[in-house]
């Protein structure tokens, strides 16, 4: 990778960025520790999730599972319960599986070798480099969206940064710029710069510690780099769900293998639900007649709720059914409505439950 930064300019660039980070880094819960377990948990939680949303979950999770051994020994449902509301639940499942492998195959210590880290469930190139560099100061450069944007502006790299050719160029650039003797601070400094200064829109160039090295700034094109990514067209989805309540206000939860289970309910306990088109009430009644053998289920429409998942705009239509006796079916459980917080459920299920609770 050719760069406009010669050896002397590169050393100056590294020195300025490291000095800025060490003086101005934010006080985040996962900083100040070289414990690979704490760093690994943070990196997994931060995938596709904002820092402000992660912080309370991180604190609770580490309080409940202070060591990799305690995480590995926990039932999966307990792990999912602590994760409930954070979304992308495959992260929690992989974290749990990886903890078991670390305890069984690595004596409870996160692997220090790249190959060993990459063999763990849920660990890709970025996460492996982040944990190894931050925890062990291993000389691996990280490249995520924030870092890619910083490097693209420093070198005025145009185009879609996620295009394979450009991503390879950025990977080479990250490896070339890496301050190998300070890999932990260096990688965190680049990520921090992208979070607080070199932001996607309206970057704060006058406050950037390395603005003099930025080719995009010199050319006046910082707002043009990176090029906007083509967004997938939004998809509107309507989900109708039935909250069955018996006289003791117990409700029925299932694990539905339906098409929207992974997307909306994350293979967790949920109310019986289906995707509908026009007549939600009759479609839901037909579903209960065919699948649950409950003909002509009397259901009452409750206020709808909005829910967003990636490119999907989801309308949740809850229906309340007061029923004398809950049906006994495989892969289902009965639980008092007020006790739903005791189990792992998705945020969509929480919204549906809130509508039923408000109905009295």
Buried (B, 14 or more C-beta within 10 A) or exposed (E): BEBEBEEEEBEBBBBBBBEBBEEEBEEBBBBEEEBBBBBBBBBBBBBEBEBEBBBEBBEEBBEBBEBBBBBBEBEEEBBBBBBBBBBBBEBBBBBBBBBBBBBEEBEBEBBBEBEBBBBBBBBEBBBBBBBBBBBBBBBBBBBBBBBBBBBBBBBBBBEBBEEEEBBEBBBBBBBBBBBBEBBBBBBBBBBBBBBBBBEEEEBEBEEBBBBEBBBBBEEEEBEEBBBEEEEEEEEEBBBBBBBBBBEEBBBBBBBBEBEBBEBBBBBBBBBBBBBBEEEBBEBBBBBBEEBBEBEEBEBEBBEBBEBEBEEBEBBBBBBBBBBEEBBEEEEBBBBEBEEBEEBBBBBBBBBBBBBBEEBE
